[in-house]
Amino acid sequence: MTTKFKYEAKDTAGKVVKGSVSAASQADAVADLRRRNLTPVEVTKAGGFGSWFGGGGGAGGKAGKRGMAKKASCKKGELEVFTRQLSTMLGAGIPMLEALEILADQAESPGFAFCLDKVVNDIRSGSDLSKSMEPHKKVFSHIYVSMIRAGEVSGQIDIILQRLAEYLEAAAHLRSEIKSAMTYPVISLFLVIGIASFLMIGIVPSFKPVFESLEVDLPGLTVVIMDIAFFMRDYWYLIFGGMGAAFFGLKLAVKTPKGALIKDHVMLRLPVFGILFKKVALSRFARTFSTLVKSGVPILGAMEIVSDTSGNLVISNIVNSARDSVKNGDSLSEPFTKSTVFPPMVVKMMAIGERSGALDALLEKIAEFYDQQVEAEVKGLTSMIEPIMIAIMGVIVGGIVLAVFLPIFKLQEKLSGG
């Protein structure tokens, strides 16, 4: 049994088309319109009240979810999945517009669905995919748009998307490694500060009357701890206010060009974490540069993007120097040799790649090497930081406890001597 449905749809030129169609259900009516290369905007049962509103799938709910979003955004991992799926669909021969419509329909977050709807509408109006993505910088980064543009020029958009998906997945894995390396020490540090503050402000000052009643000379450690405890109790607002002011002051300072450069220099030279940050920066540099060169982005354009997305101003400045060197017809690798950040192995591999025309392949090898190094470094740091933080906590808490008990031990000595 078929039912008549009225519809409003858009054709491939973006023109609004109205009419009616007979189908067994609303879903079948929508599918029939799609087979005719029409994009449904509204499908209403003739003489009834139930309707399907534009954009697909499960429809009323999806439309409602889209309505909640007023700006483009994307959940963690959503862009990687979208890129991989789009690559697979294009490789299977599904037209670009249809593939994007399907992915827009199944987008999980309202912000991403909103973003893809905008992209689909722009493409219907005759825009290229890269130009449609460019306004949505919070979702599609500079490197993403540049690679899509290179794919459009070369006619290998599905292959470029596959490389882009691999790049995004590798970058996400690297971020996860860094996060796991930093989580434990940060939590441990806050615990140490919290426990020490509680003991010094809430517990230690209450022992003053006890010590005065003992009528013994307090040991030096006890005197120091008591003085610090009373200072913290009386001026806690200055201490924590000063710490907050210092934190926000540093945040503002690193937003200035000079402050950001100093911060990035310091990050690469930190005692324990500096080596990790350096390897992460080198991995990101090599992977981004390799992906762009392999995707057909011109080397000067690729270097500009690498400089913008390196995440470290020290490396960004070195890349800019290398870019100027290439512009002047000089060697790419020469400016890197003058830097202390890039190890000789990396510079030599880049020089060999430049001479042999296999720069992208050698850069990819460098990225893989440093990814493995980062993973090993994270495991080493995790196993090393745990006992260090336990030792620090033991020294601080043990020192406070010892300072409290020393006068009691001294009284015992006095009584036993008397």
Secondary structure as GFF3:
##gff-version 3
##sequence-region A 1 418
A	DSSP	beta_strand	3	10	.	.	.	ID=ss1
A	DSSP	beta_strand	16	23	.	.	.	ID=ss2
A	DSSP	alpha_helix	26	35	.	.	.	ID=ss3
A	DSSP	beta_strand	39	45	.	.	.	ID=ss4
A	DSSP	beta_strand	51	53	.	.	.	ID=ss5
A	DSSP	alpha_helix	60	68	.	.	.	ID=ss6
A	DSSP	alpha_helix	78	91	.	.	.	ID=ss7
A	DSSP	alpha_helix	96	105	.	.	.	ID=ss8
A	DSSP	alpha_helix	110	124	.	.	.	ID=ss9
A	DSSP	alpha_helix	129	133	.	.	.	ID=ss10
A	DSSP	alpha_helix	142	154	.	.	.	ID=ss11
A	DSSP	alpha_helix	157	198	.	.	.	ID=ss12
A	DSSP	pi_helix	199	203	.	.	.	ID=ss13
A	DSSP	three_ten_helix	204	207	.	.	.	ID=ss14
A	DSSP	alpha_helix	208	214	.	.	.	ID=ss15
A	DSSP	alpha_helix	220	234	.	.	.	ID=ss16
A	DSSP	alpha_helix	236	253	.	.	.	ID=ss17
A	DSSP	alpha_helix	257	269	.	.	.	ID=ss18
A	DSSP	alpha_helix	274	294	.	.	.	ID=ss19
A	DSSP	alpha_helix	299	309	.	.	.	ID=ss20
A	DSSP	alpha_helix	313	327	.	.	.	ID=ss21
A	DSSP	alpha_helix	334	337	.	.	.	ID=ss22
A	DSSP	alpha_helix	344	356	.	.	.	ID=ss23
A	DSSP	alpha_helix	359	417	.	.	.	ID=ss24
###
